[in-house]
Amino acid sequence: MAPKVRAGLTPAQKYELCVLRSKHPNLKLSDFAELPKCPRRPDGRTLPLLSLSEHIKGWKEKVLESQPLGMYE
């Protein structure tokens, strides 16, 4: 049996997630995960809260930085 391949978020997706967080800074993480624009697993379930928390850690600084290269070319 082949192992499952886990696809992670791209740098652009992580940046967009931080931008989304900047628009909803006071929303509980569980409610944030339910937002329609929040990325989901391939089967449609929300991302695990621990993973989501890691992706948006330091979101204020990431939003102030420049967008990842190749994002809007």
Phi and psi in degrees as a GROMACS rama.xvg file:
@    title "Ramachandran Plot"
@    xaxis  label "Phi"
@    yaxis  label "Psi"
@TYPE xy
-75.7432  142.657  ALA-2
-68.7545  151.113  PRO-3
-70.6022  137.949  LYS-4
-93.0617  125.112  VAL-5
-99.3801  122.765  ARG-6
-94.1914  122.968  ALA-7
-88.5534  174.08  GLY-8
-79.5845  143.703  LEU-9
-75.2734  162.999  THR-10
-56.3633  -37.0822  PRO-11
-65.2958  -41.2682  ALA-12
-66.2208  -37.9951  GLN-13
-66.0179  -40.3245  LYS-14
-62.5967  -47.1013  TYR-15
-61.4235  -34.7284  GLU-16
-65.2383  -40.0293  LEU-17
-67.5187  -37.774  CYS-18
-63.7968  -42.7347  VAL-19
-61.2709  -41.3002  LEU-20
-63.1652  -36.9818  ARG-21
-64.6514  -24.3835  SER-22
-83.2921  -16.993  LYS-23
-136.758  59.0363  HIS-24
-68.161  -24.65  PRO-25
-102.274  4.09163  ASN-26
-74.7038  134.908  LEU-27
-58.3281  147.366  LYS-28
-58.2265  -39.2796  LEU-29
-65.3333  -36.1882  SER-30
-74.505  -36.157  ASP-31
-60.5141  -40.9046  PHE-32
-62.9863  -24.7614  ALA-33
-84.9134  -8.349  GLU-34
-59.5056  140.94  LEU-35
-58.203  -31.694  PRO-36
-86.3066  -5.23899  LYS-37
-74.8744  133.235  CYS-38
-60.135  152.739  PRO-39
-128.996  167.757  ARG-40
-69.7346  161.186  ARG-41
-55.5897  -29.2384  PRO-42
-86.5715  3.20655  ASP-43
95.849  -9.75432  GLY-44
-73.8319  158.222  ARG-45
-68.5114  158.23  THR-46
-66.2902  150.018  LEU-47
-60.0288  139.796  PRO-48
-60.3952  -34.3557  LEU-49
-64.5527  -42.852  LEU-50
-65.9373  -43.6404  SER-51
-60.63  -42.7885  LEU-52
-60.361  -42.1489  SER-53
-65.4001  -38.9234  GLU-54
-66.8308  -32.6736  HIS-55
-101.35  3.8992  ILE-56
-58.1414  129.231  LYS-57
73.0263  28.7789  GLY-58
-59.9393  -34.1842  TRP-59
-60.9111  -45.6353  LYS-60
-68.7661  -40.4904  GLU-61
-64.4874  -36.4704  LYS-62
-68.1295  -34.6887  VAL-63
-73.531  -25.041  LEU-64
-72.6319  170.038  GLU-65
-73.585  158.918  SER-66
-65.9931  151.361  GLN-67
-59.0965  144.355  PRO-68
-58.1125  142.067  LEU-69
81.6884  5.27998  GLY-70
-72.4603  -40.4194  MET-71
-127.234  40.8864  TYR-72
